[in-house]
Amino acid sequence: MPSDLAKKKAAKKKEAAKNRQRTKKTDEDEEGDQPETQVNGAESNGITHLTKELDEFELAKTEARAVTGVLSSHPNSTDVHVSSLSLTFHGQVLLEDTSLELNSGRRYGLIGLNGTGKSMLLSAIGHREIPIPEHIDIYHLSREMAPSEKTALECVMEVDEQRIMLEKEAERLAHEDSECEKLMELYERLEELDADKAEVRASRLLHGLGFDAAMQRKKLKDFSGGWRMRVALARALFIKPFMLLLDEPTNHLDLDACVWLEEELSQFKRILVLVSHSQDFLNGVCTNIIHLNLKKLKNYTGNYDQYVKTREELEENQMKRFNWEQDQITHMKNYIARFGHGSAKLARQAQSKEKTLQKMVASGLTEKVESDKTLSFSFHPCGKIPPPVIMVQNVSFKYSDDTPHIYKNLEFGIDLDTRVALVGPNGAGKSTLLKLLMGELLPTDGMIRKHSHVKIGRYHQHLTEQLELDLSPLEYMMKCYPNIKEKEDMRKIIGRYGLTGKQQTSPIRNLSDGQKCRVCFAWLAWQNPHLLFLDEPTNHLDIETIDALGDAINEFEGGTMLVSHDFRLIQLVAQEIWVCEHQTITKWNHDILAYKEHLKAKLEKAKAHGI
C-alpha cells in the first residue's frame, strides 16, 4: 500500500537526517551567520519554526504593524484564501477588509504605487501574521546574506534545517492514507535537497546569477551586499519552498541574470508572490497579477500585459454603467421635481420614479472609476555647452597592478544630445565607466577631457544611504538647498516627485524605499545638471514612476548615460546601446529587445552544453 511505502521512505530519510545532525559542525552560532531569510513552519505539526533573528529595524517594523484576517480555505488545502484582511502600519491603514487568494501552481505579481504597502504585505505573510495553513512553509527573501567565512556555494547548500523540517512533515503524513499525493511532493522536494545532487544544483543556480567557479568558492565576507543578495536568491531557489516571497528580486542583477531568473521563475510550480517594477519581467514570469489599490487587493488572471488589457475593459464597462446610472438618476430627479406636485396621474408617476430611485440607491450604485495618481516630474533646463562636452581619448583602466584591465584604449565623446544605455554582464565595468567620467576614478592610461562648466548629476544605487533618516523630506531638501527660504516653495518642488501631504513631513526612515528614491530624484534635479548619469535608477520605483522618469529623461535638454536592468526603460529612452564587455565598448546595432533575444539564445546554448 502507498502508506506503507511512505512510512518506510520517511523512516529512512529520518535516520539519514539524524546521522547528518551527529556529524554537523556546531560553530554556526559562534560565527553569527544566521540565515537572512526565513522558512516558517508549525510546531504543532512537528515542523520546526526557522526564523531569522530580527534586527532592531525589522523588529520595530513588526511591532508597528497590526494585521487581522480569517483563513477561509480548508486548513489542509494547498491554496491560501484569507478574507476580512486588514493591515495597518504606525496606525496608517494599508489594507482594509479585503481578500487575499493564493493558489498552488500560480505565480503572482504584486503591483501598486510606492507606499501603498506591497513590501509590508509580503513581510506580514513571511512572518505568518496572516493566517496561513500550518503545513505550508514560507521563504521570504528580503535582504542579503550576512558576511561570513563560508563560501557562496556552502551558503546555498546549507539547508539542513529545511531538510529536517520536510522529513518531519513527511513522517507525519506517512500515517495518513488520504495524504499520499502531498507526501509524494514532499519526497520530490527531499530528493532535490539530496546531498549527492546538492552541489551540482547549487552551482548551476549561482552560475545563472553570475558567479563563475572561482567566485562560488569565495568567502561571503569578501562580497559586496549586492552579490550577497544574489547568494540569498540562489539559496531561496535551491530550497524551493511551498510559498516563495520575493521583493524586487532583479534589483541587484544585470540584464543577463534577469533573463536567466525570468526563465527560472517561470518554471516555479508551487506559490510564488513577487513585487517587481519591471513590466517585462512580470510578463515573463507571472500567471496572475494582484493590484493593491485603494486599500484593496484585486486579482487578475494573466501576466502584466493581460492585466492592463483586462483592467481597461473592466473600467470602461464600469464607467459606462456609472454614466448610465447617473443619467437615469438625473432624469428621475428632474421628473420628480417637475411633476411631483402636478396632477394626480403625474404625481403617481413621480412617486413611482422616486421608489425606483430609492431601490437603485439601496441596491448599491456603481462607483466612478478612480484612476491611479499620475506622476510627472522633470529635470530643469540646463543651458547649452558647445561640443565636445566630454572627450575620452585612448583611455585604459585597471584597479591595481595585480588585477586585469577593465578597459583598454577607449575612444568616444559625449555631448548634450547623447542618449546611451550601457549594458553588459556584472563586472564588465558599466558603473566603473560612469565613475571615470565623473572623475571619481582616474584612468591608468589616456585622458578624459571635460568642458570646464559642465555639471554632472549622478544617480546610483546607494544614493538613498546619504539621506538623513531622522529628517523629513522637506527638512532635508531645505538643508541641502538653503537658498530656497519658503517652505511652501519647497513643498511644491517635492510634490512634483510624488511626495505629498504627510509624506513631506514624516521622518525619511518611515518612507518606503520607493519614496526615498523620489527624495533623491528631487535632490538630483535641483542640482540643474547638464549630463545625467543614471546607474540603476528604477530600483524600488513603481511602474508609474518609471514611466514618469522615462518621460522626464526624454524631455531633458542635456545628455544621458543609463545603466539599467529594466528593458522597458531602455526601450523608452535610449537612442544608442553600448555593450561593455571584453575590456572594451561596442555599439549594439539593434534595439534592446533584440539584445534580450540575443541573451536568451546565449542561455539556451549554455544549457545545451550543460553549463
C-alpha positions as CSV (number, residue, x, y, z in Angstrom):
1,M,0.0,0.0,0.0
2,P,1.2,3.6,-0.7
3,S,1.0,4.4,3.0
4,D,3.4,1.5,4.0
5,L,5.8,2.6,1.3
6,A,5.6,6.2,2.5
7,K,6.3,5.1,6.1
8,K,9.5,3.2,5.0
9,K,10.7,6.1,3.0
10,A,10.0,8.5,5.8
11,A,11.9,6.3,8.3
12,K,14.9,6.0,6.0
13,K,15.0,9.7,5.4
14,K,14.7,10.5,9.1
15,E,17.6,8.1,10.0
16,A,19.7,9.8,7.4
17,A,18.9,13.2,8.9
18,K,19.9,12.1,12.4
19,N,23.2,10.8,11.0
20,R,23.9,14.2,9.3
21,Q,23.0,16.0,12.5
22,R,25.5,13.9,14.6
23,T,28.4,14.9,12.2
24,K,27.3,18.5,11.7
25,K,29.6,21.3,12.9
26,T,28.3,23.3,15.8
27,D,30.1,26.6,15.1
28,E,27.4,28.2,13.1
29,D,26.0,30.2,16.0
30,E,29.5,31.4,17.0
31,E,30.1,32.8,13.6
32,G,26.8,34.8,13.9
33,D,25.9,33.8,10.4
34,Q,22.2,33.2,10.8
35,P,20.3,32.9,7.5
36,E,19.0,36.3,6.4
37,T,15.8,34.8,5.1
38,Q,13.2,32.8,6.8
39,V,11.4,29.5,6.5
40,N,8.5,29.1,8.7
41,G,6.5,26.0,9.7
42,A,4.3,24.9,12.6
43,E,5.5,23.1,15.7
44,S,2.0,21.6,16.2
45,N,2.7,19.6,13.1
46,G,6.1,18.6,14.1
47,I,7.5,21.2,11.7
48,T,10.3,23.2,13.2
49,H,10.0,27.0,13.2
50,L,13.0,28.5,11.5
51,T,13.1,32.3,11.6
52,K,15.8,34.8,11.2
53,E,16.9,36.8,14.2
54,L,15.3,40.2,13.6
55,D,17.5,43.2,13.6
56,E,16.3,46.3,15.5
57,F,14.8,47.9,12.4
58,E,12.9,44.8,11.3
59,L,11.6,44.3,14.9
60,A,10.4,47.9,15.1
61,K,8.5,47.4,11.8
62,T,6.9,44.2,13.0
63,E,5.8,45.8,16.3
64,A,4.3,48.8,14.4
65,R,2.3,46.5,12.2
66,A,-1.2,45.2,13.0
67,V,-2.8,42.5,10.9
68,T,-6.3,40.8,11.1
69,G,-7.7,38.2,8.8
70,V,-9.6,34.9,8.6
71,L,-8.4,31.8,6.8
72,S,-11.4,30.8,4.6
73,S,-9.7,27.9,2.7
74,H,-9.6,24.4,4.2
75,P,-6.7,24.1,6.7
76,N,-5.3,21.1,4.8
77,S,-5.6,22.8,1.4
78,T,-2.5,23.8,-0.6
79,D,-4.4,27.0,-1.5
80,V,-4.5,30.1,0.7
81,H,-7.6,32.1,0.9
82,V,-7.8,34.8,3.6
83,S,-10.9,37.0,4.0
84,S,-11.6,40.2,6.0
85,L,-7.9,41.1,5.7
86,S,-6.8,44.4,7.2
87,L,-3.2,45.7,7.7
88,T,-2.1,48.9,9.4
89,F,1.4,50.3,9.9
90,H,2.1,53.1,12.5
91,G,-1.7,53.5,12.6
92,Q,-1.9,54.1,8.9
93,V,-4.4,51.8,7.2
94,L,-2.8,50.0,4.2
95,L,-5.4,47.3,3.6
96,E,-9.0,47.3,4.8
97,D,-11.5,44.4,4.8
98,T,-10.1,42.8,1.6
99,S,-9.3,39.3,0.4
100,L,-6.1,37.5,-0.4
101,E,-6.2,34.5,-2.7
102,L,-3.1,32.5,-3.5
103,N,-3.5,29.2,-5.3
104,S,-1.0,26.4,-5.7
105,G,0.8,26.4,-9.0
106,R,0.3,30.1,-9.6
107,R,2.8,32.9,-9.8
108,Y,1.6,36.3,-8.6
109,G,2.9,39.7,-9.4
110,L,2.0,42.1,-6.6
111,I,1.8,45.7,-8.0
112,G,0.8,49.1,-6.8
113,L,2.0,52.6,-6.2
114,N,5.0,53.3,-4.0
115,G,4.0,53.5,-0.3
116,T,0.7,51.5,-0.7
117,G,2.1,48.6,1.3
118,K,3.4,45.9,-1.1
119,S,6.5,45.1,0.9
120,M,4.6,45.4,4.1
121,L,2.1,42.8,2.9
122,L,5.0,40.4,1.9
123,S,6.6,40.9,5.3
124,A,3.3,40.2,7.1
125,I,2.9,36.9,5.1
126,G,6.5,36.0,5.7
127,H,6.2,36.4,9.5
128,R,2.9,34.5,9.5
129,E,1.0,37.4,10.9
130,I,-1.6,36.5,8.2
131,P,-3.2,33.1,8.8
132,I,-1.5,30.5,6.6
133,P,-2.2,26.7,6.7
134,E,0.4,25.2,9.1
135,H,1.8,22.7,6.6
136,I,2.8,25.4,4.1
137,D,6.4,26.6,4.6
138,I,7.3,30.1,3.6
139,Y,10.6,31.6,2.4
140,H,10.6,35.4,2.4
141,L,13.7,36.8,0.7
142,S,14.0,40.3,2.0
143,R,17.7,41.0,2.4
144,E,21.3,39.8,1.6
145,M,23.1,37.0,3.4
146,A,25.3,38.2,6.3
147,P,29.1,38.3,5.8
148,S,30.8,35.1,7.0
149,E,33.7,32.7,6.5
150,K,31.5,30.4,4.4
151,T,31.7,30.3,0.7
152,A,28.9,31.2,-1.6
153,L,28.5,27.6,-2.6
154,E,28.4,26.4,1.1
155,C,25.7,29.0,2.0
156,V,23.4,27.9,-0.8
157,M,23.8,24.2,0.1
158,E,23.4,24.7,3.8
159,V,19.8,23.8,4.2
160,D,19.9,21.0,6.8
161,E,17.1,22.8,8.8
162,Q,14.8,22.8,5.7
163,R,15.6,19.1,5.1
164,I,14.7,18.1,8.7
165,M,11.5,20.1,8.6
166,L,10.4,18.3,5.4
167,E,11.4,14.9,6.8
168,K,9.2,15.5,10.0
169,E,6.3,16.6,7.9
170,A,6.7,13.5,5.7
171,E,6.8,11.3,8.8
172,R,3.5,12.9,10.0
173,L,1.8,12.4,6.6
174,A,3.0,8.8,6.3
175,H,0.4,7.9,8.9
176,E,-2.5,9.4,6.9
177,D,-3.7,7.4,3.9
178,S,-5.5,10.4,2.4
179,E,-2.4,12.5,2.1
180,C,-0.5,10.3,-0.4
181,E,-0.2,13.0,-3.1
182,K,1.1,15.6,-0.7
183,L,3.6,13.0,0.6
184,M,4.9,12.3,-2.8
185,E,5.5,16.0,-3.4
186,L,7.5,16.2,-0.1
187,Y,9.6,13.3,-1.3
188,E,10.3,15.1,-4.5
189,R,11.5,18.1,-2.6
190,L,13.6,16.0,-0.3
191,E,15.1,14.4,-3.5
192,E,16.1,17.9,-4.7
193,L,17.8,18.6,-1.4
194,D,19.7,15.3,-1.5
195,A,23.4,15.9,-0.6
196,D,24.7,13.9,-3.6
197,K,22.9,16.3,-6.0
198,A,23.1,19.4,-3.9
199,E,26.4,20.8,-5.2
200,V,25.6,20.4,-8.8
201,R,22.2,22.2,-8.3
202,A,23.7,24.9,-6.1
203,S,26.5,25.6,-8.6
204,R,24.1,25.8,-11.5
205,L,21.9,28.4,-9.7
206,L,25.0,30.5,-8.7
207,H,26.3,30.3,-12.3
208,G,23.0,31.6,-13.6
209,L,23.2,34.6,-11.2
210,G,26.7,35.5,-12.4
211,F,29.1,33.5,-10.2
212,D,32.0,31.8,-12.0
213,A,33.7,28.8,-10.4
214,A,36.2,30.9,-8.5
215,M,33.5,33.2,-7.1
216,Q,31.4,30.3,-5.9
217,R,34.3,29.3,-3.6
218,K,35.0,32.8,-2.4
219,K,34.1,33.7,1.2
220,L,30.9,35.6,1.7
221,K,32.6,38.3,3.8
222,D,34.6,39.3,0.6
223,F,31.4,40.0,-1.4
224,S,29.5,43.3,-1.6
225,G,25.9,43.5,-0.4
226,G,24.6,43.2,-4.0
227,W,26.5,39.9,-4.5
228,R,25.4,38.6,-1.1
229,M,21.8,39.3,-2.1
230,R,22.4,37.1,-5.1
231,V,23.6,34.3,-2.8
232,A,20.4,34.7,-0.8
233,L,18.4,34.5,-4.0
234,A,20.2,31.3,-5.1
235,R,19.5,29.8,-1.7
236,A,15.8,30.6,-2.0
237,L,15.7,28.9,-5.4
238,F,17.6,26.0,-4.1
239,I,15.2,25.3,-1.2
240,K,12.1,25.6,-3.4
241,P,9.7,26.3,-0.5
242,F,6.0,25.8,-1.0
243,M,5.5,29.6,-0.8
244,L,8.3,31.9,-2.1
245,L,8.1,35.6,-1.5
246,L,10.4,37.8,-3.5
247,D,10.6,41.6,-3.1
248,E,12.3,43.3,-6.2
249,P,14.5,40.2,-7.0
250,T,16.0,41.9,-10.0
251,N,17.3,44.9,-8.2
252,H,20.9,43.7,-7.9
253,L,21.0,41.8,-11.3
254,D,22.4,42.7,-14.7
255,L,20.4,42.0,-17.9
256,D,22.0,38.6,-18.3
257,A,21.0,37.5,-14.8
258,C,17.5,39.0,-15.2
259,V,16.9,36.9,-18.3
260,W,18.1,33.8,-16.5
261,L,16.0,34.5,-13.5
262,E,12.9,35.1,-15.6
263,E,13.4,31.7,-17.2
264,E,14.0,30.0,-13.8
265,L,11.0,31.5,-12.0
266,S,8.6,30.8,-15.0
267,Q,9.1,27.1,-14.1
268,F,8.2,27.6,-10.3
269,K,5.4,25.0,-9.6
270,R,4.1,26.0,-6.1
271,I,3.1,29.5,-4.9
272,L,5.3,32.5,-5.9
273,V,4.5,36.1,-4.9
274,L,6.8,38.7,-6.2
275,V,7.0,42.5,-6.1
276,S,8.6,43.9,-9.3
277,H,8.8,47.2,-11.1
278,S,9.7,45.5,-14.4
279,Q,6.8,45.0,-16.8
280,D,9.0,42.8,-19.0
281,F,9.9,40.6,-16.0
282,L,6.2,40.3,-14.8
283,N,5.2,39.4,-18.4
284,G,7.7,36.5,-18.5
285,V,7.1,35.1,-15.0
286,C,3.5,35.7,-13.8
287,T,0.3,33.8,-14.3
288,N,-1.7,36.3,-12.2
289,I,-1.4,39.9,-11.1
290,I,-2.6,41.3,-7.7
291,H,-3.2,45.0,-7.8
292,L,-3.0,46.8,-4.4
293,N,-5.1,50.0,-4.8
294,L,-7.4,52.0,-2.5
295,K,-6.6,49.6,0.4
296,K,-8.0,46.6,-1.6
297,L,-6.4,43.6,-3.3
298,K,-7.8,42.8,-6.7
299,N,-6.8,39.6,-8.5
300,Y,-6.4,39.5,-12.3
301,T,-5.6,36.4,-14.4
302,G,-2.7,36.5,-16.8
303,N,0.6,38.4,-17.0
304,Y,1.1,42.2,-16.8
305,D,0.0,42.9,-20.4
306,Q,-3.2,40.9,-19.9
307,Y,-3.8,42.7,-16.6
308,V,-3.6,46.1,-18.4
309,K,-6.0,45.0,-21.1
310,T,-8.5,43.4,-18.6
311,R,-8.4,46.4,-16.3
312,E,-9.0,48.8,-19.2
313,E,-12.0,46.7,-20.3
314,L,-13.5,46.5,-16.8
315,E,-13.0,50.2,-16.1
316,E,-14.6,51.1,-19.5
317,N,-17.6,48.9,-18.7
318,Q,-17.8,50.3,-15.1
319,M,-17.8,53.9,-16.4
320,K,-20.5,53.1,-19.0
321,R,-22.6,51.6,-16.2
322,F,-21.8,54.6,-13.9
323,N,-22.7,57.2,-16.6
324,W,-25.9,55.3,-17.4
325,E,-27.0,55.2,-13.8
326,Q,-26.2,58.9,-13.3
327,D,-28.2,59.8,-16.4
328,Q,-31.1,57.8,-15.0
329,I,-30.9,59.4,-11.6
330,T,-30.7,62.9,-13.1
331,H,-33.7,62.2,-15.3
332,M,-35.8,60.8,-12.5
333,K,-34.9,63.6,-10.1
334,N,-35.8,66.2,-12.7
335,Y,-39.1,64.4,-13.4
336,I,-39.9,64.2,-9.6
337,A,-39.1,67.9,-9.2
338,R,-41.3,68.9,-12.1
339,F,-44.3,66.7,-11.7
340,G,-44.3,65.6,-8.0
341,H,-46.9,68.2,-7.2
342,G,-48.8,68.2,-10.5
343,S,-52.0,66.3,-11.5
344,A,-52.8,63.1,-9.7
345,K,-51.6,61.0,-12.7
346,L,-48.3,62.8,-13.0
347,A,-47.8,62.7,-9.2
348,R,-48.3,58.9,-9.2
349,Q,-45.7,58.6,-11.9
350,A,-43.4,60.8,-10.0
351,Q,-43.9,58.7,-6.9
352,S,-43.2,55.5,-8.9
353,K,-39.9,57.0,-10.2
354,E,-39.0,58.0,-6.6
355,K,-39.5,54.4,-5.5
356,T,-37.3,53.2,-8.5
357,L,-34.6,55.7,-7.5
358,Q,-34.7,54.5,-3.8
359,K,-34.3,50.9,-5.0
360,M,-31.4,51.8,-7.2
361,V,-29.6,53.6,-4.3
362,A,-30.5,50.7,-1.8
363,S,-29.1,48.0,-4.1
364,G,-25.8,49.9,-4.5
365,L,-24.7,52.3,-7.2
366,T,-21.7,51.8,-9.5
367,E,-18.7,53.7,-8.2
368,K,-16.9,56.1,-10.5
369,V,-13.5,54.8,-11.7
370,E,-10.7,56.3,-9.7
371,S,-7.5,56.4,-11.8
372,D,-4.1,55.9,-10.3
373,K,-2.3,59.1,-9.4
374,T,-0.4,60.2,-12.4
375,L,3.1,61.5,-11.7
376,S,5.0,64.0,-13.8
377,F,8.4,65.2,-12.9
378,S,11.2,66.9,-14.8
379,F,14.9,67.8,-14.9
380,H,15.4,71.5,-15.3
381,P,16.7,73.3,-18.4
382,C,20.5,73.1,-18.3
383,G,21.5,75.6,-20.9
384,K,23.9,75.0,-23.8
385,I,27.5,73.9,-23.8
386,P,29.3,73.6,-27.1
387,P,30.6,70.1,-28.0
388,P,32.6,68.2,-27.1
389,V,31.3,68.1,-23.5
390,I,33.4,65.1,-22.5
391,M,36.2,63.5,-24.7
392,V,37.6,60.1,-23.8
393,Q,41.0,59.6,-25.5
394,N,42.8,56.3,-25.6
395,V,41.7,55.5,-22.0
396,S,42.7,52.3,-20.2
397,F,41.8,51.4,-16.6
398,K,42.5,48.7,-14.0
399,Y,42.0,48.9,-10.3
400,S,45.6,47.8,-9.4
401,D,48.7,46.4,-10.9
402,D,47.7,42.9,-9.8
403,T,44.3,43.0,-11.5
404,P,43.4,42.7,-15.2
405,H,42.3,45.7,-17.2
406,I,38.6,46.7,-17.1
407,Y,39.1,48.8,-20.2
408,K,41.7,49.2,-22.9
409,N,42.1,52.1,-25.4
410,L,38.6,53.6,-25.2
411,E,37.8,56.4,-27.6
412,F,34.5,58.3,-27.7
413,G,32.8,61.6,-27.0
414,I,29.7,62.7,-25.0
415,D,27.5,65.7,-25.9
416,L,24.2,67.2,-24.7
417,D,22.3,65.1,-27.3
418,T,23.8,61.8,-26.1
419,R,21.2,59.2,-25.1
420,V,23.1,56.0,-24.3
421,A,22.3,52.8,-22.4
422,L,25.2,50.8,-21.1
423,V,24.6,47.0,-21.0
424,G,26.8,44.0,-20.3
425,P,27.4,41.5,-17.5
426,N,28.3,42.4,-13.9
427,G,31.9,43.1,-13.5
428,A,32.3,44.3,-17.1
429,G,32.7,47.9,-15.9
430,K,29.5,49.8,-16.5
431,S,29.5,51.6,-13.1
432,T,33.3,51.9,-13.4
433,L,32.9,53.8,-16.6
434,L,30.5,56.3,-15.1
435,K,32.9,56.9,-12.2
436,L,35.8,57.5,-14.7
437,L,33.6,60.1,-16.5
438,M,32.7,61.7,-13.2
439,G,36.4,61.9,-12.1
440,E,35.8,59.6,-9.1
441,L,38.4,57.3,-10.7
442,L,41.4,58.3,-12.8
443,P,42.5,56.4,-16.0
444,T,45.5,54.2,-15.8
445,D,46.4,55.5,-19.3
446,G,45.0,58.0,-21.6
447,M,43.0,61.2,-20.9
448,I,39.4,62.3,-20.2
449,R,38.7,65.9,-21.1
450,K,35.7,67.7,-19.7
451,H,34.2,71.1,-20.5
452,S,35.1,73.4,-17.6
453,H,31.5,74.4,-16.9
454,V,29.8,71.0,-17.2
455,K,27.7,69.8,-14.3
456,I,27.0,66.1,-14.0
457,G,24.2,64.6,-11.9
458,R,24.8,61.0,-10.9
459,Y,22.1,58.7,-9.5
460,H,23.4,55.4,-8.1
461,Q,22.0,52.5,-6.1
462,H,23.4,53.8,-2.8
463,L,22.3,57.4,-3.1
464,T,19.5,56.8,-0.5
465,E,22.2,56.0,2.1
466,Q,23.2,59.7,2.1
467,L,19.7,60.7,3.3
468,E,19.4,61.8,6.9
469,L,16.7,59.4,8.1
470,D,15.6,61.5,11.1
471,L,14.8,64.5,8.9
472,S,11.6,64.8,6.8
473,P,12.0,65.2,3.0
474,L,11.0,68.9,3.5
475,E,13.7,69.4,6.1
476,Y,16.3,67.5,4.2
477,M,15.8,69.4,0.9
478,M,15.7,72.8,2.7
479,K,19.0,71.8,4.4
480,C,20.6,70.9,1.0
481,Y,19.2,74.0,-0.8
482,P,19.2,76.8,1.8
483,N,18.7,79.4,-0.9
484,I,15.0,78.3,-1.0
485,K,13.7,80.1,2.0
486,E,9.9,79.5,1.8
487,K,8.6,76.1,2.9
488,E,5.7,76.3,0.5
489,D,8.1,76.7,-2.4
490,M,10.0,73.6,-1.3
491,R,6.7,71.7,-0.8
492,K,5.8,72.4,-4.5
493,I,9.2,71.2,-5.6
494,I,9.0,67.9,-3.6
495,G,5.4,67.5,-4.7
496,R,6.5,67.2,-8.3
497,Y,8.2,64.0,-7.4
498,G,5.1,62.3,-6.0
499,L,5.7,63.1,-2.3
500,T,2.6,64.9,-1.0
501,G,0.8,65.6,2.3
502,K,2.2,63.8,5.4
503,Q,4.9,62.2,3.3
504,Q,6.7,65.5,3.1
505,T,6.9,66.0,6.9
506,S,7.3,62.4,8.1
507,P,10.8,61.2,9.0
508,I,12.5,59.7,5.9
509,R,13.0,56.5,7.8
510,N,9.2,55.9,7.7
511,L,9.1,56.2,4.0
512,S,9.1,53.2,1.6
513,D,12.2,52.5,-0.4
514,G,10.5,53.9,-3.5
515,Q,9.5,57.1,-1.7
516,K,13.2,57.5,-0.5
517,C,14.3,57.2,-4.2
518,R,11.9,60.0,-5.1
519,V,13.6,62.3,-2.5
520,C,16.9,61.5,-4.2
521,F,15.4,62.4,-7.6
522,A,14.1,65.8,-6.2
523,W,17.6,66.4,-4.8
524,L,19.3,65.4,-8.1
525,A,17.1,67.5,-10.4
526,W,17.6,70.6,-8.3
527,Q,21.3,70.5,-9.0
528,N,20.5,71.5,-12.5
529,P,23.0,69.2,-14.3
530,H,24.0,69.2,-18.0
531,L,24.5,65.4,-18.0
532,L,22.6,62.7,-16.2
533,F,24.5,59.5,-15.3
534,L,21.8,57.1,-14.0
535,D,23.0,53.9,-12.5
536,E,20.1,51.5,-11.9
537,P,17.6,54.4,-11.3
538,T,14.5,52.1,-11.3
539,N,15.3,50.1,-8.2
540,H,12.3,50.3,-5.8
541,L,10.3,52.6,-8.1
542,D,6.8,51.7,-9.1
543,I,5.8,51.3,-12.7
544,E,4.0,54.7,-12.8
545,T,7.2,56.4,-11.5
546,I,9.4,54.6,-14.1
547,D,7.0,55.9,-16.8
548,A,7.4,59.4,-15.4
549,L,11.2,59.0,-15.3
550,G,11.2,57.9,-18.9
551,D,9.2,61.0,-19.9
552,A,11.5,63.3,-17.9
553,I,14.6,61.9,-19.5
554,N,13.1,62.3,-23.0
555,E,12.2,65.9,-22.2
556,F,15.6,66.7,-20.6
557,E,17.7,69.1,-22.7
558,G,21.0,67.6,-21.6
559,G,22.8,64.2,-22.2
560,T,22.0,60.9,-20.5
561,M,24.0,57.8,-19.8
562,L,21.9,55.0,-18.4
563,V,22.8,51.7,-16.7
564,S,19.6,49.7,-16.1
565,H,18.3,46.1,-15.9
566,D,14.8,47.4,-17.0
567,F,14.4,46.6,-20.6
568,R,11.3,48.8,-20.9
569,L,13.0,52.0,-19.7
570,I,15.9,51.4,-22.0
571,Q,13.5,50.9,-24.9
572,L,11.8,54.2,-23.9
573,V,14.8,56.5,-23.7
574,A,18.0,55.0,-25.3
575,Q,19.0,56.1,-28.8
576,E,22.1,54.0,-28.7
577,I,23.1,50.8,-26.8
578,W,26.7,50.3,-25.9
579,V,27.8,46.8,-24.8
580,C,30.6,46.8,-22.1
581,E,32.4,43.5,-22.4
582,H,35.9,42.1,-23.0
583,Q,37.7,45.3,-21.9
584,T,36.0,47.5,-24.5
585,I,32.8,49.1,-25.6
586,T,30.9,48.0,-28.7
587,K,27.9,49.6,-30.2
588,W,24.8,47.3,-30.5
589,N,23.2,48.0,-33.9
590,H,19.7,46.8,-32.9
591,D,17.2,47.7,-30.2
592,I,17.2,46.4,-26.6
593,L,14.6,43.7,-27.3
594,A,16.8,42.2,-29.9
595,Y,19.6,42.3,-27.3
596,K,17.3,40.4,-24.9
597,E,16.7,37.7,-27.6
598,H,20.5,37.6,-28.0
599,L,20.9,36.9,-24.3
600,K,18.2,34.2,-24.4
601,A,19.9,32.5,-27.3
602,K,23.2,32.5,-25.3
603,L,21.3,31.0,-22.3
604,E,19.9,28.2,-24.5
605,K,23.3,27.5,-26.0
606,A,24.8,27.2,-22.5
607,K,22.0,24.9,-21.4
608,A,22.6,22.7,-24.4
609,H,26.3,22.4,-23.4
610,G,25.3,21.5,-19.8
611,I,26.6,24.8,-18.4
